[in-house]
Amino acid sequence: MGIGAGVIGFIFFLIGALLQLLLFAIIANAILSWLFAFDVINYRNRFVAQVAEFLDRFTSPILAPLRRVIPPLGGMDLTPIVALLIIQGVQGYLLPPLHVAALGLVGAY
């Protein structure tokens, strides 16, 4: 394995890890929003408020464009589910062929 293949492998590892982190953040944000909606927890707790704000800032660049396209269905926001499906599709169907193509460009495949 040459240096080019190693660098490309590391880049695709980072992309996969970041997508997985985004996936977990979207799930955590959805669960936290349900806990707020059912008044299990509230924003008066400073730690909970900071975690909720961080997750909202982290996931809103992904969810906001989807929210403009997908309306709430019966008061339920379906955009996290759509975002999770898109992330899983990118991880499962787009990254592997792109990885192979990038390896082919450096002559490692």
C-alpha positions as CSV (number, residue, x, y, z in Angstrom):
1,M,0.0,0.0,0.0
2,G,1.5,3.3,-1.1
3,I,1.4,6.6,0.6
4,G,-1.3,7.9,-1.8
5,A,-3.6,4.9,-0.9
6,G,-3.0,5.5,2.8
7,V,-3.9,9.1,2.6
8,I,-7.0,8.4,0.6
9,G,-8.0,5.7,3.0
10,F,-7.5,8.0,5.9
11,I,-9.6,10.8,4.3
12,F,-12.4,8.4,3.6
13,F,-12.1,7.1,7.2
14,L,-12.5,10.7,8.5
15,I,-15.5,11.3,6.2
16,G,-17.2,8.1,7.4
17,A,-16.4,9.0,11.1
18,L,-17.8,12.5,10.7
19,L,-21.0,11.2,9.0
20,Q,-21.4,8.7,11.9
21,L,-20.9,11.5,14.4
22,L,-23.5,13.5,12.6
23,L,-25.9,10.5,12.7
24,F,-25.5,10.2,16.4
25,A,-26.0,13.9,17.0
26,I,-29.2,13.9,15.0
27,I,-30.5,11.0,17.0
28,A,-29.5,12.6,20.3
29,N,-31.1,15.9,19.2
30,A,-34.4,14.2,18.3
31,I,-34.5,12.3,21.6
32,L,-33.7,15.5,23.5
33,S,-36.5,17.4,21.7
34,W,-39.0,14.6,22.6
35,L,-37.9,14.9,26.3
36,F,-38.5,18.6,26.2
37,A,-41.8,18.2,24.4
38,F,-43.1,15.7,27.1
39,D,-41.7,17.9,29.9
40,V,-39.4,15.2,31.2
41,I,-36.5,17.7,31.2
42,N,-36.5,21.4,30.8
43,Y,-34.2,24.2,29.8
44,R,-33.8,25.5,33.4
45,N,-31.1,22.9,33.9
46,R,-28.0,24.7,32.6
47,F,-26.1,21.6,31.5
48,V,-29.2,20.3,29.6
49,A,-29.7,23.7,27.9
50,Q,-26.0,23.8,26.8
51,V,-26.2,20.3,25.4
52,A,-29.4,21.1,23.6
53,E,-28.0,24.3,22.1
54,F,-24.8,22.5,21.0
55,L,-26.8,19.7,19.3
56,D,-29.1,22.2,17.7
57,R,-26.2,24.2,16.3
58,F,-24.5,21.1,15.1
59,T,-27.5,19.6,13.4
60,S,-29.3,22.6,12.1
61,P,-27.2,23.1,8.9
62,I,-28.3,19.6,7.9
63,L,-31.9,19.7,9.1
64,A,-32.8,23.3,8.2
65,P,-32.8,22.8,4.4
66,L,-34.8,19.7,4.8
67,R,-37.4,21.5,7.0
68,R,-37.9,24.0,4.2
69,V,-38.9,21.1,1.8
70,I,-40.6,18.7,4.2
71,P,-43.5,20.1,6.2
72,P,-44.4,18.7,9.6
73,L,-46.8,15.8,9.4
74,G,-49.4,16.0,12.1
75,G,-47.1,18.2,14.2
76,M,-44.3,15.7,14.0
77,D,-41.0,16.7,12.4
78,L,-39.9,14.0,10.0
79,T,-36.7,15.7,8.9
80,P,-34.4,13.8,11.3
81,I,-35.6,10.5,9.8
82,V,-35.0,11.8,6.3
83,A,-31.6,13.1,7.2
84,L,-30.7,9.7,8.8
85,L,-31.7,7.9,5.7
86,I,-29.7,10.2,3.5
87,I,-26.6,9.8,5.7
88,Q,-26.9,6.0,5.7
89,G,-27.3,6.1,1.9
90,V,-24.2,8.2,1.5
91,Q,-22.2,5.9,3.8
92,G,-23.5,2.7,2.3
93,Y,-23.8,3.5,-1.4
94,L,-21.7,6.6,-2.3
95,L,-18.6,6.4,-0.2
96,P,-17.4,2.9,-1.1
97,P,-17.5,3.5,-4.9
98,L,-15.9,6.9,-4.4
99,H,-13.2,5.3,-2.3
100,V,-12.5,2.8,-5.1
101,A,-12.4,5.5,-7.7
102,A,-10.0,7.6,-5.7
103,L,-7.7,4.7,-5.2
104,G,-7.9,4.1,-8.9
105,L,-6.7,7.6,-9.5
106,V,-3.6,7.1,-7.6
107,G,-3.0,3.7,-9.2
108,A,-3.5,1.7,-6.0
109,Y,-6.4,-0.3,-7.4
